[in-house]
Every structure is written in structure tokens, then in C-alpha cells.
Amino acid sequence: EGWMVDVVISTQVFEHVWDEREAISSLAKLLRPSGHLLWTAPFLERFHKAPVDVRRYTNESAIALLQTHGGLCPLLVRRAGNGMLST
């Protein structure tokens, strides 16, 4: 099986991931049943290729990804930043 953790942190990474479904599934598998994922991704932000920049997320698309492909239940989803730069 492998080891499991209480917390996984993924911040400002998923806009660079080609296979977001596989990536969120892999992160979810690392979590203990009572574990938490701290996940952030940009919505409005300048293009910043490093090495690729493939997507942006709305609150709705982030929730769908976490629930559908991660089997996770988001506790808090909110916009941060300002009207020009949001996460």
C-alpha cells in the first residue's frame, strides 16, 4: 500500500500539470481518511510558463476536480487576492 499522511500541500502547481485528474487522484491516495489537502491554484494571473502553463480554475471547476477525481469533500473554497489577481 505505502505510507499515508495527515496533510498534503499543493499550492500554485496544478496550472502546470497536464493530467490534473491523475495528479489529484495521486494526492488523495496519500491522505489518511481524516487527512486534509491544502490546495491553491490561480484564476486570473499572467501566463508564466515554467515549463508549461495549461489552465486556470474557477471555484466550480476546482470543486469538481477535487470531488470527482480526488474523491475529496472540500471544506472551504474561496477566492483570495483582488479583482485583478485571484487564487
DALIN-V134344 format. One record per residue. N is the residue number from 1. RES is the residue in one small letter. PHI is phi in whole degrees, -180 to 180 (none if undefined). Layout:
<<N;RES;PHI> <N;RES;PHI>>
//
This chain:
<<1;e;none> <2;g;109> <3;w;-94> <4;m;-129> <5;v;-128> <6;d;-81> <7;v;-139> <8;v;-122> <9;i;-116> <10;s;-135> <11;t;-125> <12;q;60> <13;v;-115> <14;f;-67> <15;e;-68> <16;h;-104> <17;v;-99> <18;w;-68> <19;d;-104> <20;e;-64> <21;r;-66> <22;e;-66> <23;a;-65> <24;i;-70> <25;s;-62> <26;s;-64> <27;l;-64> <28;a;-62> <29;k;-67> <30;l;-76> <31;l;-82> <32;r;-64> <33;p;-54> <34;s;-100> <35;g;-76> <36;h;-128> <37;l;-113> <38;l;-100> <39;w;-132> <40;t;-130> <41;a;-153> <42;p;-77> <43;f;-112> <44;l;-106> <45;e;-159> <46;r;-62> <47;f;-61> <48;h;-144> <49;k;-61> <50;a;-159> <51;p;-86> <52;v;-132> <53;d;-138> <54;v;-112> <55;r;-165> <56;r;-131> <57;y;-122> <58;t;-91> <59;n;-57> <60;e;-66> <61;s;-71> <62;a;-67> <63;i;-61> <64;a;-60> <65;l;-62> <66;l;-63> <67;q;-76> <68;t;-73> <69;h;-108> <70;g;-107> <71;g;66> <72;l;-103> <73;c;-116> <74;p;-60> <75;l;-90> <76;l;-148> <77;v;-130> <78;r;-152> <79;r;-87> <80;a;-126> <81;g;98> <82;n;-127> <83;g;-65> <84;m;-96> <85;l;-140> <86;s;-123> <87;t;-128>>
//
